[in-house]
Amino acid sequence: MKNKILLFSIIGLLSSCETEDKVYNPQYGEGYYILTPKVSNKPRINGPEVYGVRPKHEFMYSIPVTGQRPMEIFVTGLPEGLSYDMEKNIISGILKDTINKTYTVNFKAVNSLGSAERKFDIVVGDEIALTPPMGWSSWICYKKNVTQDGVLKQAKALKSVGLDRYGYSYVNIDDGWQGNLRGGKYNAIMPDNEKFPDIVELSENIHDMGLKFGIYSTPWISSYAGYIGGSSNNEDGKWDKSMLINFKKKEIEGIGSRHGKYKMDDNDAKQWADWKIDYMKYDWNPNDSASIVRMAIALKESGRDIVYSISNSCPLSEAVRCKEYVQVFRTGGDIRARWSKDREHLNLLDNWKNHNKWLREGYEGGPGHTPDADFLMVGLQKYGSDDSLTVDELYHHVSSFMLWGTPLLLSCDLNALSEFEMSLLTNVEMLDINQDRLSKPAKHYDHGNGIELLVKDLSDGSIAMGIFNFNNEETSVEVPWSEIGISGKKNIRDVWRQKNIGTYKNAFKTMVRPHGCVVVKINDK
């Protein structure tokens, strides 16, 4: 009997050692391989677990749920003033209670294969956009040729390809919508009538789909693309093409001359609220304190919750303003789908360095205040060209955005997304990391030897860790628990593959492909 007990003990010890010392060597497919498992036909409720709204302001939320249709979605515990339209799957209304308070609402989704439940906190207070915005923006897709029909086409595509079921909800117009004149009730910027014949109708169409609507402006006299801006040297705000900014001769124009004497922030913010705008990108450089604060106040006093996003390359000196006034703030310039090649815009390596530096030296962000690393490059890949990203570089790029907790805004033609590209955007466990209610960006570690880490605390007490390989060859990596401030036995889960790996005691060991990454979730359970 003693010999049997001893034998079982030795076998158990060997098994434990094997698990703890094992080098994880994940398997990959050929070409642009897909790691994300097929989504279950059973219901799964996605998106954030928390949502902010200001007292007396309009509320609208569409519940993102994956799973086989037909499906019924039930909502209980709504505060007075809000109601749920089951047919449209939209919660809307204005809360009657005006005090700052958190209401816990219950969601339940049911189909023939099963059910799913989730608690959802509606936080009434000063903060909005408590988790990173997700959606689409027009700039790279359409540039100056953006139109009402084009924007509506992308809104419909966001629904038809199913991105809304994962939490993608914003449809934002970038530069180029402006009609270069002011007018209307508030003497605000009016749309180009040929491009946008009825912006109110567009807003209604987008909201009727359960999506949110965004717009663009600048505190300058003229925008980057050469349209009317938010200030003027004419008291009535009149603008003409003689006021275009010559960026190539900025030493003549001077930074100061880009800002007009008369500021039209209140005019424009009130108009946007009337149009039921949900998101506003304010674009200029350098971002200055006066312009940041002035528009923040105008938006807050407009009577509507409008997410305030500033761009681009916000100076570190403005971190304190971002923390107080801004929901989304760009940490760098425009990026493009290139790994390391230099062009007019930043490559992914530049963006990696810039964003991590901002989080380290500026303000890392939190609920209602999100550092922005620019658009996701998914769908903008020039496959087969010298500039094209490898499959591993695309996983590297998307993983960094998920762990940073940066906004997930696409700018491609959503109708053209491939199965591979959709798999990058719809991994529910990666999205859960991005949308975690702590809204705490990952901390950067330089592991050495071409390996860098992003480590993110999650609200369930677990940790998400990305191991990023900047070497040109596959690399074996060992991350001691002491390096990231933890100890003891940990259960490890591969997040992209959505499968458990095993238990590791003092360190995690893995192989990482060149320019690739491995993303794991670490917990005690």
Stockholm file with secondary structure:
# STOCKHOLM 1.0

chainA/1-525         MKNKILLFSIIGLLSSCETEDKVYNPQYGEGYYILTPKVSNKPRINGPEVYGVRPKHEFMYSIPVTGQRPMEIFVTGLPEGLSYDMEKNIISGILKDTINKTYTVNFKAVNSLGSAERKFDIVVGDEIALTPPMGWSSWICYKKNVTQDGVLKQAKALKSVGLDRYGYSYVNIDDGWQGNLRGGKYNAIMPDNEKFPDIVELSENIHDMGLKFGIYSTPWISSYAGYIGGSSNNEDGKWDKSMLINFKKKEIEGIGSRHGKYKMDDNDAKQWADWKIDYMKYDWNPNDSASIVRMAIALKESGRDIVYSISNSCPLSEAVRCKEYVQVFRTGGDIRARWSKDREHLNLLDNWKNHNKWLREGYEGGPGHTPDADFLMVGLQKYGSDDSLTVDELYHHVSSFMLWGTPLLLSCDLNALSEFEMSLLTNVEMLDINQDRLSKPAKHYDHGNGIELLVKDLSDGSIAMGIFNFNNEETSVEVPWSEIGISGKKNIRDVWRQKNIGTYKNAFKTMVRPHGCVVVKINDK
#=GR chainA/1-525 SS CHHHHHHHHHHHHHHHHHHHHCCBCCCCCSSSCCCSCCCCSSCEECSCSEEEECTTCEEEEECCEESCSSCEEEEECCCTTEEEETTTTEEEEECSCCSCEEEEEEEEEEETTEEEEEEEEEEESSCCCCSCCEEEESHHHHGGGCCHHHHHHHHHHHHHTTGGGGTCCEEECCTTCEEEEEETTTTEEEECTTTCSCHHHHHHHHHHTTCEEEEEECSBSBCTTSCBCSEESSTTCCCCGGGCCCGGGHHHHCSGGGBCSEECHHHHHHHHHHTTCCEEEEECSSCCHHHHHHHHHHHHTTTSCCEEEEESCCCGGGHHHHHHHCSEEECSCCBCSCSSCCSSSBCHHHHHHHHHHHHHHSCCCBTTBEEECCCCCTTCCCTTSTTCCCHHHHHHHHHHHHHHTCCEEECSCGGGCCHHHHHHHCCHHHHHHHTCTTCCCCEEEEEETTEEEEEEECTTSCEEEEEEECSSSCEEEEEEGGGGTCCSCEEEEETTTTEEEEEESSEEEEEECTTCEEEEEEECC
#=GC SS_cons         CHHHHHHHHHHHHHHHHHHHHCCBCCCCCSSSCCCSCCCCSSCEECSCSEEEECTTCEEEEECCEESCSSCEEEEECCCTTEEEETTTTEEEEECSCCSCEEEEEEEEEEETTEEEEEEEEEEESSCCCCSCCEEEESHHHHGGGCCHHHHHHHHHHHHHTTGGGGTCCEEECCTTCEEEEEETTTTEEEECTTTCSCHHHHHHHHHHTTCEEEEEECSBSBCTTSCBCSEESSTTCCCCGGGCCCGGGHHHHCSGGGBCSEECHHHHHHHHHHTTCCEEEEECSSCCHHHHHHHHHHHHTTTSCCEEEEESCCCGGGHHHHHHHCSEEECSCCBCSCSSCCSSSBCHHHHHHHHHHHHHHSCCCBTTBEEECCCCCTTCCCTTSTTCCCHHHHHHHHHHHHHHTCCEEECSCGGGCCHHHHHHHCCHHHHHHHTCTTCCCCEEEEEETTEEEEEEECTTSCEEEEEEECSSSCEEEEEEGGGGTCCSCEEEEETTTTEEEEEESSEEEEEECTTCEEEEEEECC
//
